[in-house]
Amino acid sequence: MPLTLFNHADGRIASAQTDSSGDVIGRFFTDPDARRIGQSDCELLFLIDTPKAFGVWPGMPTQLPLIYKMRDSDFYPFAYRPYPNGKVKVLSRFWKLRLSSAILQSPSKQLTLQPVTYDASKAEDALDWAGVFSLDFLSKGEMDRAISIIDERWGSDWSEWGSHCIVPIEYHESKEDVLRSEIVSPFTQKKCYSCPDSNSNCDELTSFGAAKAIALHEGDESLDLFGNYDLQLIFVYCTRCHCVGVENQCT
């Protein structure tokens, strides 16, 4: 049950697990029938202790529900806005839902926090998590080393024909520019930096991007969504309008 949590305030990564000891960070709801929210197709997957996982963020409830449309087979992005009183506004459906006491008391397992080694100034770590934290903390020497790592990984083929670059290298300014644009790890398809609310203008109001990837959930046999696809749910929080987006980048 791998759930990875990203603390942008401190630049830390943690793994939330159900089968280990440590600081309790939240709960994983285990019963697919009991975790459904009302008559909707939304399900409460996790309830996360915000201060422990992410620090104090404006507008984020101290208990953050991580929700998804478990029966949507088309992988559409899903956005909602949680409130401290247990209400949830589903932006894509204009629903107003409530996390009832029955759901919150349904079968669950405790999540405990395990730190993940991460040093933003080291090439290997930065490449592994570039889709979350970018490569901005690398020195010139470490950036050169990152280029060497990718050069070896791609067999020195930086063309679109090598099936590595989405955009051919001749359209980039340099190999460093390629890395900044094309390395999206740990995501399988693309970075998630835009505000989940399609009706907002949050991305235009801030030059640094209001949306932050806060959690990644993948490879879980207990959440068999759509058959043989490998699950990868990416949770993004908009620091400006306080909504949560969920995208399923299945592989």
N, C-alpha and C positions, 0 to 999 in steps of 0.2 A: 504494500500500500504506500508507494513512494509519493510524498508531497513535499516539494521544495519551496521554501519561503525566502523572500528577498527583502532585506532591510536596507533601504536606500539611504537612510539617515546615517547609518554606521558602516555601510558597505559590507554587510555580513550576509552570509548564506547559511541556511539551516535546513536540516531534513527533519520532517515531522513523521514519526513512525508509531505504530501501534504495538510493536513487539520488543520494545526496549525500555530501559529505565531512564529517568531524567526529568527535567522540568516539564510539567504538564502545560501544553500549549493550546489545547482545544480538544474537540471530539470529532470522530468519524462515524457517521450514521450508517449502520450496517444493514438495515432492513429495507429493501427497495420499495416495498409496499407502504411501510409506515412513514418513510421520509418524503412521500409525495405531498406537496403543499396544496391542500384543498382539492378542488376538482380540476386543477390545472395540470399541465404536463411538466411542471417544474418540480425539481427535487432538491432537498437540502442535503448536500454531501458532507460539508464540514462546518463547524463553528469554531472560529479562531480567536484567541485572546490577542486583541490588537496590540496593546502596549508591549507584550512579550515578543510578538512576532515582528512587528513593523515599527515600533516606537509610537509616539503620539502624532497622529495626522489630523489636520482640521477636517471636520465633517465625517470622519470614519467612526462608526460605533465601537465601543470597547469590546463588543463581541461581534465579529464580522462573519456573516453567513456566506458561505461559498455555495452557489446554486448553479444548476444547469438544467437544460431541457433534455432529460435523459431519453426521451422517446422521439426525438427529432432526428431523423435519419439523413437529413440533407446538410448537416454540419454548418447551419447558418450561425453567424455570430449572434451572441445573446447579451443583452445589456439590462441592468437593473440598478435601482438606487435604494440602498438599505437605510433604515431609520432606527434610532436608538430604542424606539418603543416596540420593535419587532415587526413593524410594517415594511413591506417591500413593494416598490413600484417597478413593474416590468416595462421597460421603455419600448421594447419592440412590439408589445401586445397592448399597451395601455391598461394593464391589469394592476389592481391594487390588492396585494395579498398580505396575509398575516401569518407569521410563524406561531402557530398555536402551541399551547402547552403540551398537547398530545404529541406533536412532532418533536418538540424539544426534549420530551421524556421518552422518546422511542429508543429502541436498542442502539447502543453506540459503544465505541471503544475509545479510550483516552489516547490522545496524541501526545507524545513526548518529544522534546526538542533535542536534536543532536547537531552540533556545529559541523559545518563543512569547511574544509581548508580552502581559503581563497585569498590570494594576494593580487590586488588589481595592478600592481607594478611589475608583475612577472608575466612574461609572454605567454606561457602555457595556460595559466589561469585566466588571463584576459581573453584569450582565444576561446576557451571553454565556455565563457559566460558573456561573450561580446554582445549578444542579443539583449541582455539585461542591463549590463553596466557600461557597455561601449569599450573602446580601446584608449580612451582619453588619458588614462593614468600611466601610460607607458612612456618611458624615456626614449630618446632617439635610439640608443643602443638596444633597448628591449624591443622597440618597434622593428628594428632591422632584424633582430632575432626572430620575431614573429613572422616576418616576411620569409625568412629562411625556412622556418617550420612549414609554412604553407607551400612554399616552393617545392620542398621535398614531398609533402603530402600529395600535391597535385602533379608530381612528376615533371615539374618545370613547364607545364602547359597551362598558360593563363588565358587561352582563347576560349571563345564560346563553344568551339568544337570539342574541347576537352571535357565538356559537361560539368565544368566547375563554376565558371563565371556565368552569371545570368546575362550580364552586359559585357561584350568583348573588351579586352584591356585597352584597346586603342581609343575607347570612348572615356577612359579614366585618365586622370592626370599622372598617376603613378601607381605602383604596386601597393603603397600605403593606402591610397584612395580606394583601391579594390577591396582591401581588407575592411576598411571602415564601411563600405557600402554593401559588401557581399557576405561577410562572416556573420551569421545569425544564430550561432550556437547559444543555448541548447535547443533552440526552436528548430523544427524540421523544414519550415517553409519561408517564414519571413519574420521580421521584427514587429512587435506590437507596440507602437509608440503613439497612436492616435487616440483621441478621446472616444470612448465607446458610444457616447450619445451622438447619433448622426444629426440631430437637430441643434446641436450646440455649436458655438464658434470658439471653443476653448483653445484649439490649436492655433488659431489666428491671434488670440489675445496674449499668448506668451511665446517668446522666441526660443525657449528651451524645451518646450513640449510639456504639457500638463500630465500626460498619462505615464504611468510607471507599471511595469510588470511586477506583480507582488507574489505570485504563486504559480507553480507548475506541477501538474499532476499527470502522471503517465504510467503506462505499463501495468495496469491493475486488472487482474483476472476477476476480481469481485465486482468490477464495473464493466460488464460485458455489454457494451453499447450497441455495436453494429456488426456483429459477426467477427470476421477475422482481422479487422483493422486494429492497428496498434494505437491505443488511446494517448492523446497528448492535449490536455486541457490547459490553456494559458489564461490566467486571471490578471486583468489589468485594472488599476484604480486611477481615476482622474482626480488629481489634487485640486482642480478648480471647481468642478461641478459635482464632485463626490459620488460619481456613479462607478459601477463595476462592470467590466466587459469580460465575456468568456468566449474564447475561440477554440474550436477543436481542430488542431492541425494533425489529422490522422495521417499515418504513414503506410 
